[in-house]
Amino acid sequence: MKIKKAEVAATAAWQSQYPEIKTVDIVLAGRSNVGKSSLVNRLINRRNLARTSSSPGKTRTINFYLIDDSWYFVDLPGYGYAKVSKKDQEAFAAMVDSYFDAERPRVIWQIVDLRHPPTALDKQMNAYLRGQKLPYLVVATKADKLSNNEIVKNKAVVKRELGLDDEELVIFSAQNGRGKEELLKRIESRLKA
């Protein structure tokens, strides 16, 4: 699969602002600064469609990226960023809950940082996805920052902590493209389903 066209379709806080439903939403959920925007940019072969930042907590809306006029990447605000006020955290939670309440075909990609064991919030999100019976995949980012031995070890930790099998986890690097083809194949098979 090759992505030919990508554009920002909407930055939304509430359902009334969401763009029209397409084939599927590929939803990116993860902690702040885990590499969601970098993942989008790598998969679409563009540098700055999804804005990246070195300081966490910058995504404050739900960002819809229309891909090939047929489906969306949906970037949710990152969870667990402590320097955001309690009021903002509650607003983000309400925004995300509103998105999950919307009737939209979707697959959730839970993004975790391979360098660290899953946090309590990562485990909570994973339990939520399972409890709601939402189709999901865990994508462990920043693999380029680890040696091959560390990748093997940390992958085993992620699988154990989140109760995953091999099919539910993809190792990814926005820097060197590891895992890119696997993720594009997953999207392609979802679009054909």
ZIJODA-V228540 format. One record per helix or strand of 3 or more residues. SS is the DSSP state (helix for helix, strand for strand). FROM is the first residue (numbers start at 1). TO is the last residue. If there is no record, write none. Layout:
[[SS FROM TO] [SS FROM TO]]
This chain:
[[strand 6 12] [helix 15 17] [strand 25 31] [helix 36 44] [strand 62 67] [strand 71 75] [helix 86 101] [strand 106 113] [helix 120 131] [strand 136 141] [helix 143 145] [helix 148 162] [helix 166 168] [strand 169 171] [helix 180 192]]
